[in-house]
Amino acid sequence: MEAYKTAAKLEQQGELRLSDLPFQAGDEVEVILLRREPDQTIENPYPLRGLPIRYEDPTEPVAEGDWEIHQ
């Protein structure tokens, strides 16, 4: 089954018009209609941008106890 996806808006009285479809005249097609949900825009996609960065003990080793040589 070949699939083709497009978007369209309903016209008056619930009429839907599709054009420039990649099928030939006489081809049988299956039609499934789904209501498209409006795009939800994210107010701030980077909420941490511009906040101060604070390092605690930046020169201390990290996870030193996890190394086998130290055990």
PyMOL commands that set and color helices and strands:
alter all, ss='L'
color gray80, all
select helices_A, chain A and resi 12-14+64-66+68-70
alter helices_A, ss='H'
color red, helices_A
deselect
rebuild
show_as cartoon
